[in-house]
Amino acid sequence: MQAQVTAIVQRDGDWWIGWIEEIPGANAQELTKEELLVSLREAANDILALHREAALREANGDFEEVSLAL
């Protein structure tokens, strides 16, 4: 099961702009809606990877990683 997020997308002149509600900083601007959706997925994955790396750096001592389905 994969978690789902909500992308807000809108036309702004010649551009498509968008952001992901649940992930601050995950935003993009592209010339087509299809390119925008690809860029938003990449931005979300990049931000989540950075958060994962930071969480692992902050873990002290003995810890366990547990997957949670949302």
N, C-alpha and C positions, 0 to 999 in steps of 0.2 A: 504494500500500500504506500502510495506517495502522498506527501502533504501537498495541498494546493494553496496557492496564493491568488490574490486579486490584482490584476493590472488595470490601472486607469489609463485609457488611451484617448487622445483627441487630436484632431487636425488643427494645425496652427499655421495658416498661410500655406506655404509649399511643403511644410514639414509635418511629420507625425511626432508627437511628444507623449511620453508616458512615464509612469512610476508604479511601483508595487506598494500597495497599502501597508502590508505587514513588514516590510523591510526598509527602514529608513536609509536613504542614500541610493537605493536601487532605482535609477531613472535613466532615461535615454531619449535621444532625438534622432530620427532617421527620415529619409525621403519617402519610404513606403511603410505601410502598416506591417507587412510581413517582416521587413528588416527590423522594425521597432521591436516586435515580439521576440525575435532572436536576440537582439541586444539586451532586452530586459531580462531574459533567461540567463544570459551570460553575466550580467551585472549582479543578479541575485545569487548565482552560484559563486561568483568571486567574493562577494561580501560574506556569505555564509562560510566560505573556506577561511577567510581572514578571522572570523569570529571563532571558528573551530581551533585554529592555530593559537589564538590568544588564550582560549580556555585551557588548552593543553599546557601552555607555558605557565599558566597560573596555578595549575594543579600541584599540590604539594604532597609528598609522601606517597602512600599507597592509595591508588584510586582505581575505579572501574568505569569503563564506558558501557552504557546501557542504551540500546536503541529503543525509542518510543515511537509508536505509530500515532499520527495525529489525524 
